Amino acid sequence: MEIAGARWPECEDVPVLLVPVGATEQHGPHLPLGTDTAIAATVAARSGHPVAPALPYGASGEHESFPGTVSIGTETLAAVIVELGRSACRFARRLVLVNGHGGNVGALRAAVALLRSEGRDVAWFPCGVPGADAHAGHHETGVMLALAPDTVRPDLAAPGNTARCASSCPRSAPARCAT
C-alpha cells in the first residue's frame, strides 16, 4: 500500500512504514537524475509494507557542478528526516528509511540517532550492494535497465573515473568525483 493513495482510516496503527530516501543528481550521461530515488522507491515498494512518498532530494553537494543536480545538504536533510519521523511515528509503530544515495548516510545516522533518543522506533536500510562498482557504473545501470529500461540511454554511456572510490574520492574530493 502506498499511503499517498490511502484513506486516513487505512493508516491507523501501521506496524511498519517505509520511506524511500533518494536524490536528484547526475548519474552519468546515460541514467536519469532520479536514479537513486527510483531504486529506493522500488526496494521499499517490493517490501510488502506500507510505503510513504519518496523523498527525492538528498545531500548531493559533490554533484552540484552537474546541471540538474538539486541538493538540500546534510543538515537540512537530517532536519527533514527528523520532522518526517516525528510525524510518521504518530501512526506508524516503526519507521524504516530506505536509502538510495550514499551521500545521505551522515544525515540518516544523525536523524535516526535523534529520533531513537526521543523514544521512536526508527531505522534506515541501504540499497547499496557490497562490492558493487562506483556511482553510475555497471551496477546502477543494470538495476535501472531492470526497473525502467526506457529511462536508460546506453548510447550516451561513457567511462568515468575508473579508480576505486576510496582512493579517488576522499571526503574533500572535487565536485565531479563519481562517488
Salt bridges, closest charged atoms under 4 A:
ASP13 OD1 - ARG93 NE 2.91
GLU25 OE2 - HIS27 NE2 3.69
GLU25 OE1 - HIS63 NE2 3.66
GLU25 OE2 - HIS101 ND1 3.34
GLU25 OE2 - HIS135 ND1 3.71
ASP36 OD1 - HIS27 NE2 2.92
ASP36 OD2 - HIS101 ND1 3.15
GLU62 OE2 - HIS63 NE2 3.38
GLU62 OE2 - HIS101 NE2 3.63
GLU83 OE2 - ARG86 NH1 2.76
GLU118 OE2 - ARG86 NH2 2.47
GLU118 OE1 - ARG120 NH1 2.54
ASP121 OD1 - ARG94 NH1 3.19
GLU140 OE2 - HIS27 NE2 3.64
GLU140 OE1 - HIS135 ND1 3.92
ASP155 OD2 - ARG153 NH2 2.60
